[in-house]
Amino acid sequence: FATLGIQSETLLAGLANRTLQEGVLARLEAQSIANTAWSFAKLGVHNEALMAGLAGRALQDGLLDSFNAQNVSNMAWAFATLGIQSETLLAGLANRTLQEGVLARLEAQSIANTAWSFAKLGVHNEA
């Protein structure tokens, strides 16, 4: 729906609520987390509870270490687009970006999106 620009408040609210139900969020992996965040941001849907849940899940159990370059870029872009400041998540994304193999795999547009995201949210990384 996000790729096509189709927005249904009822559908998105239902998807967000289902994602936040017990046990569902805990089963999401890196790509699902990043894609969900990106989709809601693409449609301009500012759902604080969902985004906080996605950020929390990304930070659990070392899951952030499994984020690939595109996942990092999409997640940073989503939070910046919605203007949601999650310092712990953004610091984790910045550190993940700097890990071997991630930065080298960012395509030109993803580099621009990631840099814009960190700049928009005022992320400073001294790593």
N, C-alpha and C positions, 0 to 999 in steps of 0.2 A: 504494500500500500504506500509506503513512504517513497519508494522509487518512482511510483506513478503519480505521486502527489495527491493521493486520495486520502482524505481525512474524515473519519467518522468518530466523533467524540465518544459515542456509545461503545464502539468497537475498541478504541484505544483505552478507555477506562476499564473495560472488561479485561483486556490483555494485561494492563498494569496490575489490576487487582489479582488476577490469576497468578501472575509472576510473583507477587508478594505473599501468596498463600504459603502456609507452612510446608516445607519440603520442596517446593518448586524452585525457588531461588538457589537453594543449596545444590541443585543438580545442574545449574548453568555452568558451562565452561567458557573459556576466554572469548571465542568467536561469538557465542550467543550473547554474552554480556555486552560486548562492543557493538554488535549489530542492533541489539535492542536499544541501547543508549543512542546510537546514531539515528535509528528510525524515529524515535520520539523527537529528537532535536531537529531532524530534517523537516518534520511536520510542525515544528514550533510548539510542541506540547510540553509545557513546563510542569512535570509531575515530580515534586520534591521527594515524595516517599519512594517512588520507583527509582529515581536517580541515586538517592541515598542507599537504597537496597543494593543496586548494582555496584556502587562504589564499595560498599561493605563486602560484598561477595568477592569482588576483584582482589581485595586485600586479604582475604582469608586463605589460610593453608598454602601460602606461597603461590597462589594461582597467578598472580601478576607475572611470575617468571615464565609462564607459558604463553603470555601475550606475544604475538608476532608483531612485526612492524606495522602492518595495517590495523591490527587491533588497537595498538597504542595510539596511532593517529586518529582512528575513528572515535575512540573513547575521549581523547583530549578535545577533539573538535566538538563532540556532542556537549560536553560540559561547558566549553567556552561559548558555544552558540546559544546555550540556554542561560549563560551567565551564572552558572552554579560553581561556587568556590568550594572545593573539597581539597584542602591543603595536603592531607595525608595521601589521597589518591594521586593528586597531581605530582607530588614529590616522588611517589612510587613510579608513575609513568615516566617522569623525567629520568630517574635512575635506570629504569628498564630501557629507555631509548639509548642510553649510553653504554649498555652492556654489549659485549662483542656479538656481532652478527645482526643486531637489530638496526642500528643506524645505517649500516651498509646496505640493508635491504629496503630502506625507504625510497620510494620513487619520488620524482620531482614534486608532484602535486601533494604527496603526503608530507614531504619536508615542509612545504609552504604551509599546509594546514596545521601541522604540529607546531611550527614556529609561531604562527598567528595565534594559535590556541594558548600557548604558554604566555605570549606577550599580552594578549587580551586579559588574561586572568592574573597577570603580574607575577608569574612564577619565576623565581630566581633559583638556579641550581648551581651550587658551588662544587659539585662532585667532579 
